[in-house]
Amino acid sequence: ASTAAPTPAASGGGDWFVNFGSYGQQATAERWTTRLKPAQGDVVVTTGSKDGRTFYRVRVVNLPDREAADKIARQLERDYSLDRLWVGQQ
């Protein structure tokens, strides 16, 4: 299970991402990596910590620009009935 995002050069993408969700259990986050099928980008799990607790972010990475990231975010919001997803740049 990968906990680091691939570098943009490795997959030919860009440095934009969509944050799909954050979970307290790595297994839950990893399950999403097999379920999500975005039209572009790679689905990865990255780790973070807050107040001494580790959490696992599911992100679609290697998106070429903000427009592509926004498009993927809107697709995922529709597909999974989600509130607005966070789009960012690495």
C-alpha positions as CSV (number, residue, x, y, z in Angstrom):
1,A,0.0,0.0,0.0
2,S,1.5,3.3,-1.1
3,T,1.4,6.1,1.4
4,A,3.2,8.7,-0.8
5,A,1.9,10.3,-4.0
6,P,3.8,9.4,-7.1
7,T,5.8,12.3,-8.5
8,P,4.3,14.1,-11.5
9,A,7.2,13.1,-13.7
10,A,6.6,9.5,-13.0
11,S,3.1,9.5,-14.4
12,G,3.3,12.4,-16.8
13,G,0.7,14.4,-14.9
14,G,0.7,17.7,-13.2
15,D,0.8,18.9,-9.6
16,W,-2.9,19.5,-9.1
17,F,-5.0,17.2,-6.9
18,V,-8.5,16.5,-5.5
19,N,-8.8,15.5,-1.9
20,F,-11.6,12.9,-1.8
21,G,-11.6,12.2,1.9
22,S,-9.6,11.6,5.1
23,Y,-10.0,8.5,7.2
24,G,-8.7,7.2,10.6
25,Q,-8.2,3.7,9.3
26,Q,-5.7,3.0,6.5
27,A,-7.8,0.0,5.3
28,T,-10.8,2.2,4.7
29,A,-8.7,4.7,2.7
30,E,-7.1,1.8,0.7
31,R,-10.6,0.5,-0.2
32,W,-11.4,3.8,-1.9
33,T,-8.3,3.5,-4.1
34,T,-9.8,0.5,-5.8
35,R,-13.3,1.9,-6.0
36,L,-12.6,5.4,-7.5
37,K,-12.2,5.5,-11.3
38,P,-11.6,9.1,-12.2
39,A,-11.3,10.1,-15.9
40,Q,-7.8,11.4,-15.2
41,G,-5.1,11.2,-12.6
42,D,-4.0,8.6,-10.1
43,V,-5.7,7.6,-6.8
44,V,-3.3,7.4,-3.9
45,V,-3.4,7.4,-0.1
46,T,-1.2,9.9,1.7
47,T,-0.7,10.2,5.4
48,G,-1.0,13.2,7.8
49,S,-1.2,13.7,11.5
50,K,-3.1,16.0,13.8
51,D,-3.1,16.0,17.6
52,G,-0.8,12.9,17.6
53,R,-3.2,10.9,15.4
54,T,-2.4,9.6,12.0
55,F,-5.0,10.0,9.3
56,Y,-5.1,8.7,5.7
57,R,-6.1,11.0,2.8
58,V,-7.5,9.6,-0.4
59,R,-6.5,11.9,-3.3
60,V,-6.6,12.0,-7.1
61,V,-3.2,13.3,-8.0
62,N,-1.2,14.1,-11.1
63,L,-3.8,16.4,-12.7
64,P,-2.4,18.8,-15.2
65,D,-4.2,22.0,-14.2
66,R,-7.0,23.5,-12.0
67,E,-9.6,23.0,-14.7
68,A,-8.9,19.3,-14.9
69,A,-8.9,19.0,-11.1
70,D,-12.2,20.9,-10.8
71,K,-13.7,18.6,-13.5
72,I,-12.7,15.5,-11.6
73,A,-13.9,16.9,-8.3
74,R,-17.4,17.7,-9.8
75,Q,-17.5,14.1,-11.3
76,L,-16.7,12.5,-7.9
77,E,-19.2,14.8,-6.1
78,R,-22.0,13.7,-8.5
79,D,-21.0,10.0,-8.5
80,Y,-20.9,9.8,-4.7
81,S,-23.4,12.5,-3.6
82,L,-20.7,14.5,-1.8
83,D,-20.4,18.1,-0.7
84,R,-17.8,20.2,-2.5
85,L,-14.4,18.5,-2.6
86,W,-11.1,20.3,-2.0
87,V,-8.9,21.0,-5.0
88,G,-5.3,22.0,-4.4
89,Q,-1.8,22.2,-5.8
90,Q,1.2,20.2,-4.5
